[in-house]
Amino acid sequence: MGHLVEVIAKGLVDNPDEVTVNEIEGNQSLIIELKVAQEDMGKVIGKQGRIAKAIRTVVKAAATKQNKRVVVEIIQ
């Protein structure tokens, strides 16, 4: 899951080298923390959070196969 978020984020930003993804796994859930460069925050979040919502939707759809709950957090 983390790799999927990383690939999507690197395609959106101007500084792909500064994209980091951290996975925190629990019993029934998975938290994916996404960090990007400060100047790329707007590109990952999008207008009114539309891009962030789309990323979460894609990851949630991929997670249904594994019967896990996935939370994507964008960290400043």
Secondary structure, DSSP 4 states (H G I P E B T S, - for coil): -HHHHHHHHHHH-S-GGG-EEEEEE-SSEEEEEEE--GGGHHHHH-GGGHHHHHHHHHHHHHHGGGT-EEEEEEE-
